[in-house]
Amino acid sequence: MEKKEVKVGLIGLGTIGTGVYKLFKNSGEIINNKAGFRLTLAKICDIKKERFKKLKVSPRIATTDIKDIIENKDIDIVIELIGGLHPAYDFIIKAMKNKKHIVTANKAMLSKYWQNVIKTADENNVWLFAEGAVGGGIPVIRALEEGLCANRIQQITGILNGTTNYILTKMSKEGKNFSDVLKEAQEKGFAEADPTLDISGLDAMHKIILLSNIAFSTIINEKSVYVEGIKNTNLLDIKFGEDLGYVMKLLAIAEKKEGKINVRVHPAFIPKDKLIASVSYENNAIFIKGDAVGETMFYGKGAGEMPTASAVLSDVVEITKNITAQIKRKPYFSYKVKPDILKMDELKFKYYIRFNVIDKAGVLAKISGVLGKHNISIQSVIQKSRSSNNKVPVVFMTYEAKEKNFIKAIKEIDGLPIIKEKTGFYRVIEN
């Protein structure tokens, strides 16, 4: 029998869930026209009853019992927006086993449980969409799966976390230190009360893993990803880097070289004339390089109530089109569970290095000697004004060197009596 209506169940009425409810309420006609069918928000589940009252949700569709959605035979599509690992993962798995299609924005859960989630979707012949999990309203996942499907993806480089980009932008433009900008970001709502996931780089890690899995048809283990956040970022380095023509960004990078994959997250200096260097404040950008299309870049609001809700509803509409057209879902690509990993210490980078040394003759020669011993060539040296306690900041820019050799050299130099404090360094990404 032909369906007359597609019914949707929403789990979670937090920030994004609220946006989804508002779009259903205010843009229902547009959504139905795009879907070519009648879409109904049949049930909303949240444990906080006050959220229903605040949004004036009809008691007819409001519930605090998850079974009213994942065990409801009338509901076709389940939207999961509670975030976190559990019980979100458990709800999604059970819903798929009950033959319900899934839309989620839960990057942490997908990053950790991608293999099991994909397997369960295949076994139960249901659609799984997650556009809202990366880049807010930026349609980057759809681009990878559809628009760029004829490409062998070679590289993805993204500014994937709005909080860290906001902090680094404010530090650069206003000369404020990290702790002051973080406090300001929290007051304005750009950073959480507990910003650990953002400033540690873990949020960006979850997102780049998801993009890597889709782009390379593989399953990346979180343990194989190099992650470095921005909590130790020094304003002095940002300013010195700018003097040299660079901007600091927290980058999430995935690339495939000679059949091996490297996925990493870390702050880096990029040239000011690069397009991605101009991405400021809470905005996100994702650069994708494919063998056929060449270089492309996607830009926009990377988070927030309405941009992410827009992405979620786009997934709902896409699934509805598939249901109503009676398109039989084929299994997802055969994902390579254990890809060949290109380790971080085998990569080559240019480096920005700031040494704090004693004001004494022969210091630069000693540092240069250690760098040379580890096959690291110096491109330029700039000595800055003497600071307090007889310390002199000296900035080195190197040519490309292997990460493994560079880390060994820095450890050796930091052990020299001429070094007054731990050396600061950043990778330089020019291509």
C-alpha positions in Angstrom: 0.0 0.0 0.0 1.3 3.4 -0.9 2.2 5.6 2.0 0.2 8.8 2.5 2.5 10.3 5.1 6.0 9.9 6.5 6.2 10.3 10.3 9.2 11.6 12.1 10.2 11.1 15.8 12.6 13.6 17.4 14.8 12.6 20.3 16.2 15.6 22.2 14.9 19.1 22.4 18.1 20.9 23.2 19.7 23.6 21.0 19.6 21.7 17.7 16.4 19.8 18.5 14.7 23.2 19.2 15.9 24.4 15.8 14.4 21.3 14.1 11.1 21.8 15.9 11.0 25.5 14.8 11.7 24.6 11.2 9.0 21.9 11.2 6.6 24.5 12.7 7.5 27.5 10.6 8.7 26.0 7.3 6.4 22.9 7.0 5.0 23.9 3.6 8.5 24.4 2.2 9.7 21.1 3.6 6.8 19.2 2.2 7.2 20.8 -1.2 10.9 19.8 -1.3 10.1 16.3 -0.1 7.2 16.0 -2.5 5.3 14.3 0.3 3.6 15.0 3.6 6.1 15.0 6.5 4.8 15.0 10.0 6.6 15.5 13.3 4.7 12.8 15.2 6.6 12.5 18.5 9.2 14.5 20.5 11.0 12.8 23.4 12.9 14.7 26.1 13.5 14.1 29.8 13.1 17.8 30.6 9.4 18.6 30.6 10.0 22.3 30.9 11.4 22.3 27.3 8.0 21.3 26.0 6.3 24.0 28.0 8.8 26.7 26.8 8.2 25.8 23.1 4.5 25.2 23.6 4.7 21.7 22.2 1.4 19.9 21.9 0.9 17.3 24.7 -0.3 15.0 21.9 3.3 14.7 20.5 5.4 15.3 23.7 6.7 12.3 25.6 9.4 11.5 28.1 9.4 7.8 27.2 11.9 6.8 24.5 9.8 3.7 23.6 7.1 6.1 22.2 9.5 6.7 19.4 11.9 3.8 18.8 9.1 1.2 19.4 6.4 3.2 17.6 5.3 1.2 14.5 4.0 4.4 12.9 7.3 6.3 12.9 9.4 6.0 9.8 12.4 8.3 10.6 14.1 8.9 13.9 16.2 12.0 14.5 18.7 11.6 17.4 20.0 14.9 18.8 20.8 14.2 22.4 24.6 13.9 21.7 27.2 11.9 23.7 27.9 8.2 23.4 25.3 6.6 25.6 22.3 6.3 25.6 22.4 7.8 22.1 24.2 4.8 20.5 21.8 2.4 22.2 18.7 4.3 21.0 20.0 4.4 17.4 20.9 0.7 17.3 17.5 -0.3 18.7 15.6 2.1 16.4 17.4 0.6 13.3 16.6 -2.9 14.5 13.0 -1.8 14.5 13.5 -0.8 10.8 13.6 2.9 11.4 15.7 5.2 9.3 18.1 7.4 11.2 19.2 11.1 11.0 21.8 12.1 13.6 24.2 15.0 14.2 26.2 13.0 16.8 29.8 13.1 15.6 31.3 11.7 18.8 29.1 8.6 18.6 29.7 8.0 14.9 33.5 8.5 15.3 33.6 5.8 18.0 31.0 3.3 16.8 31.0 3.9 13.0 31.6 0.2 12.2 28.7 -1.1 14.3 26.3 1.6 13.2 27.0 1.0 9.5 26.7 -2.8 10.0 23.4 -2.4 11.8 22.1 -0.1 9.0 23.1 -2.7 6.4 21.5 -5.6 8.2 18.2 -3.8 8.6 18.1 -2.1 5.2 17.6 1.4 6.7 19.0 4.8 5.7 21.6 6.5 7.9 22.2 10.2 7.3 24.4 12.6 9.4 24.9 15.9 7.5 24.5 17.9 10.7 27.4 16.1 12.4 30.1 18.1 10.5 30.2 21.7 9.6 26.7 22.8 10.8 24.8 23.9 7.8 27.6 23.2 5.3 26.6 20.3 3.0 30.0 18.7 3.0 29.0 15.1 3.7 26.4 15.2 0.9 29.2 16.6 -1.3 31.5 13.7 -0.5 28.8 11.1 -1.0 27.2 12.5 -4.1 28.8 15.5 -5.8 32.3 14.2 -5.5 31.5 10.5 -5.7 33.5 10.1 -9.0 36.7 11.3 -7.3 39.5 9.6 -5.5 39.7 12.0 -2.5 43.4 12.9 -1.9 43.1 15.4 0.9 40.7 17.1 3.3 41.8 20.1 5.3 39.3 21.8 7.6 38.6 24.4 10.2 36.0 22.3 11.9 35.6 23.9 15.3 34.0 27.3 15.6 35.1 27.8 19.2 38.8 27.4 18.6 38.6 29.5 15.4 36.9 32.3 17.3 39.6 32.2 20.0 42.5 32.2 17.6 40.9 35.0 15.5 40.3 37.2 18.6 43.9 36.6 19.8 45.2 37.6 16.4 43.0 40.6 15.7 42.8 42.1 19.2 46.1 40.9 20.8 44.4 39.3 23.8 45.8 36.2 25.5 44.2 32.8 25.4 42.6 32.7 28.9 40.9 36.1 28.4 39.5 35.3 25.0 38.2 31.9 26.3 36.4 33.6 29.1 34.9 36.1 26.7 33.8 33.3 24.3 32.0 31.5 27.2 30.2 34.7 28.2 29.0 35.2 24.6 28.0 31.6 24.2 30.6 30.7 21.6 32.3 28.3 24.1 30.8 25.8 26.5 31.1 26.2 30.3 33.4 23.2 30.0 35.3 23.8 26.7 37.6 20.8 26.9 36.2 19.0 23.8 36.8 22.1 21.7 40.1 23.4 22.9 41.7 20.0 23.2 41.0 19.3 19.5 38.7 16.3 20.3 35.6 17.8 18.7 37.6 18.4 15.5 39.0 14.9 15.7 35.5 13.4 15.8 34.5 15.4 12.7 37.6 14.6 10.6 37.3 10.9 11.4 33.7 10.9 10.1 34.8 12.8 6.9 37.8 10.4 6.5 35.6 7.3 6.8 33.3 8.6 4.1 36.0 9.9 1.8 38.3 6.9 2.0 35.7 4.2 2.6 37.5 3.1 5.7 37.2 3.0 9.5 39.6 5.2 11.3 40.4 4.3 14.9 40.6 7.3 17.2 43.9 6.0 18.6 45.5 6.4 15.2 44.7 10.1 15.0 47.3 12.6 16.2 45.5 15.3 18.3 46.9 18.6 19.6 44.7 21.4 20.9 45.2 25.1 21.4 45.2 25.5 25.2 49.0 26.1 25.2 48.8 28.6 22.4 51.0 31.6 23.1 50.0 35.1 21.9 53.7 35.9 21.3 53.9 33.1 18.7 50.8 34.3 16.9 52.3 37.8 16.6 55.7 36.6 15.5 54.0 34.3 12.9 52.0 37.3 11.6 55.3 39.2 11.1 56.5 36.4 9.0 53.3 36.3 6.9 51.3 33.5 8.5 48.0 33.1 10.4 47.5 30.4 13.0 44.5 28.0 12.7 43.5 24.7 14.3 43.4 22.4 11.3 41.9 19.0 11.0 43.6 17.1 8.1 43.1 13.8 6.4 45.2 12.8 3.5 46.0 9.7 1.4 49.5 9.2 0.2 50.7 6.1 -1.6 47.8 4.0 -0.3 48.3 5.1 3.3 46.1 7.4 5.3 47.1 10.1 7.9 44.5 11.8 10.0 45.5 14.6 12.4 44.4 17.7 14.3 46.8 20.4 15.4 47.4 24.2 15.3 49.4 25.3 12.3 50.7 28.4 10.6 49.3 28.9 7.1 50.2 31.8 4.7 48.0 34.8 4.9 47.2 34.7 1.1 45.6 31.3 1.3 41.8 31.4 1.1 41.4 29.2 4.2 43.5 31.8 6.2 40.7 34.3 5.8 38.1 32.1 7.6 37.5 34.0 10.9 35.7 33.9 14.2 33.1 31.0 14.5 33.0 30.2 10.8 34.1 26.8 9.4 35.7 25.9 6.1 36.5 22.5 4.5 39.0 22.2 1.7 38.7 19.0 -0.4 41.0 17.9 -3.1 39.9 15.2 -5.5 41.7 13.6 -8.5 39.1 14.7 -11.0 37.6 17.9 -9.5 40.8 19.4 -8.2 40.5 21.8 -5.3 37.2 22.8 -3.8 36.3 24.6 -0.6 33.0 24.7 1.5 32.4 27.6 3.9 29.8 28.7 6.4 28.5 28.6 9.9 29.9 25.5 11.5 27.5 25.2 14.4 24.4 26.7 16.0 20.7 26.0 16.4 19.4 26.9 12.9 22.3 26.0 10.6 22.6 22.5 12.0 18.8 22.1 12.1 18.8 23.0 8.4 21.3 20.2 7.7 19.2 17.7 9.8 16.0 18.6 7.9 17.8 18.2 4.6 18.6 14.6 5.6 15.0 14.0 6.6 13.8 15.3 3.2 16.3 13.1 1.4 15.2 10.0 3.2 11.6 10.8 2.6 12.2 11.1 -1.1 13.9 7.7 -1.1 11.0 6.1 0.9 8.3 7.6 -1.3 10.1 6.7 -4.5 10.5 3.2 -3.1 14.2 3.3 -3.7 15.7 0.1 -2.3 18.8 1.0 -0.2 21.9 -0.8 -1.2 24.5 -1.6 1.5 27.1 1.0 2.2 30.5 0.6 0.6 32.7 -2.2 2.0 34.6 -0.3 4.6 38.2 -1.3 5.1 38.3 -1.9 8.9 42.1 -1.7 9.3 43.5 0.8 6.8 47.2 1.3 6.3 48.1 4.3 8.6 50.7 6.8 7.7 52.2 7.7 11.1 52.7 11.3 12.2 56.4 10.9 12.8 57.0 9.9 9.1 55.5 13.1 7.8 57.5 16.2 6.7 56.8 19.8 7.7 58.3 23.2 7.7 58.5 24.4 11.3 58.2 27.7 13.1 60.3 27.5 16.3 60.7 30.0 19.2 63.7 29.4 21.5 64.0 31.4 24.7 67.8 31.5 25.3 70.3 33.3 27.5 71.9 36.4 26.1 75.3 35.0 25.4 77.6 34.6 22.4 77.6 31.2 20.7 74.0 30.3 21.5 72.8 30.2 17.9 75.7 28.1 16.9 74.8 25.4 19.5 71.2 25.3 18.4 72.1 25.2 14.7 74.5 22.4 15.4 71.8 20.2 17.0 69.3 20.9 14.3 71.9 20.0 11.6 72.8 16.8 13.4 69.1 15.8 13.0 69.0 16.7 9.3 67.0 19.9 9.8 68.0 22.8 7.6 67.4 26.4 8.7 65.6 28.8 6.3 65.8 31.9 8.4 66.6 33.2 11.9 65.1 36.3 13.6 66.3 37.6 16.9 63.6 39.5 18.8 64.0 42.1 21.5 65.4 41.0 24.9 62.6 40.1 27.4 62.8 40.0 31.2 65.1 37.8 33.2 67.9 38.1 30.5 65.9 36.0 28.1 66.1 36.5 24.3 63.4 35.1 22.0 64.9 33.7 18.8 62.6 32.6 16.0 63.8 29.9 13.5 62.0 28.9 10.3 63.1 25.6 8.9 62.9 23.9 5.6 60.9 20.6 5.4 62.1 18.0 7.9 60.7 14.7 9.1 58.6 15.0 12.2 60.5 12.2 13.9 63.9 13.9 13.5 62.4 17.3 14.5 61.0 16.1 17.8 64.3 14.4 18.7 66.1 17.7 18.0 63.8 19.8 20.1 64.1 17.4 23.1 67.9 17.6 22.8 67.9 21.4 22.6 65.5 21.8 25.5 68.1 19.9 27.6 70.8 22.5 26.9 71.7 25.0 29.7 71.3 27.9 27.2 67.5 27.3 27.0 65.5 29.3 29.6 62.1 27.7 29.0 60.4 25.0 27.0 60.7 25.6 23.3 57.5 26.6 21.4 57.0 25.3 17.9 54.3 25.0 15.2 54.0 23.2 11.9 53.8 25.3 8.8 51.3 24.2 6.2 51.8 26.0 2.9 50.1 23.6 0.4 
